[in-house]
Structures are given as structure tokens and as C-alpha cells.
Amino acid sequence: MFDTFFVKPFVYLLNFFADTFQGSYGVSIVLVTLVVRFCLLPLFYKQQKQQKYIQAKMLKLKPDLDVFQQKLKEAKTKEQRQDIQQQMASLYSEHQ
């Protein structure tokens, strides 16, 4: 099944480009790579858009997170650290 859906089409495409460019498999590999990248471009774009969205959300949370980080540095007991970490987790859950 993998062979039928992935390997054979790529081999066909590779051979097609190699025959088109007088047997140059180097050029055909580059062209197959470009075809694959072009086909995956919508997925790359969606991922980039999602990353920018998450980055913007994290920038909004940064001042609050800096306060929690400072409190974590100053915390002396394990219970204080756990309480601060729970507050950070609730902050994350509020802004999802």
C-alpha cells in the first residue's frame, strides 16, 4: 500500500523529470522537491499562522508570567512553589 501510494508516484515523477532533462537526476530531484514543497505549502502556511497567533497570546501573558517567575524565585517552601505553579496553570487555562 505504501509502495503504491508513495513510492511509485515519486519514482514515476523522478523518471519523468530525468527523461525531460536528458537523464539528469540531480535536476529531477530538485524539481520533485519543489513539487512536494508546493503541494505542502498550504499546510506550512497554516502552521505559520498558528505559530504567530500563539506567539501573540504569549506576549500578552508575558508580564503576568514574569511576576510569577519572580515569585517562584522568592518562594522558600515546596508548598509555595506548588501554589504559584497552580496559579500559572490557571492563568494558562484562562487564556486558551
N, C-alpha and C positions, 0 to 999 in steps of 0.2 A: 504494500500500500504506500509506504513512504517512497519507495522507488518510483512508483507510478506517478505520484503527485508532485514530487520534488526533484528527484534526480534526473529522470528522463526529460522533463521540460528544460531544465538548465543545460543538460548536455546538448539537446537539440538547438537551443539558443546559442550556446557556445560554438557549436559546429557551424551554424548559420553565419554568425559574425566572422568566424575564421575563414569560411569559404568566400564571404563577401570581400574580405581584406587580404586576399591572396595567401591564405594559410597562416596569418599572423595571430597566434593565440594570445599574445600579450595584449594586442588591441581588443580582441574579443573579450578577454577577462575584464578589461576596463569598461567596456560597453555593457557587459552583463551586470557589473557592479553599479553602473549608472542607472540601468533599468530597474534593478532591485531597489535602489535608493529612491528613485522617482515613485515607485509603487508604494513605498512605505512613508512617503512624505506626509500624507495626512495624519498618520499616527505620530510622527515626530512633532508635527505642528501642535497636535492636541496635547501631547506631553509637555511641550514647552509652555503652552498657555496655562496648563495646570500648575506647573512649577512657579510661574510668575504670580499666580493667584495665591498660592501657599506662601510665597515669599512676602507678598504684601500683607497677608494676615499676620505673619510672624513679626513684621516691622511694627504693626500696631500693638502687639503684645510685648515688644521688647522692653519698654520702660517698666512694666509690671514684673516681667521676668528678672530684670536687673535688681529690683527691690528684693525679690525672693532669693536671688543668688547671694545678695549681701546678708540677708537674714540667715541663710544656710551657713555662711562662713562664721557668723557670730554665734550660732547655736552651739550649746555646750553638751546637751544630752541627746541621747538617741531619740527620745520621745519628741523633743523639739524639732529635730530634723524630720521625723516622720510626719509631724503635723504640718510643717512647711511644705513637704513634698505632696501631701494630700491637698493643700491649698493650691499648689501649682497644677496638680492634676484636675482640680475642679475648674481652674481658670482655662485650661486647655479644652475641657469638655464644654464650657460655656460658649467658647468661640469657634466651635466646629461647624 
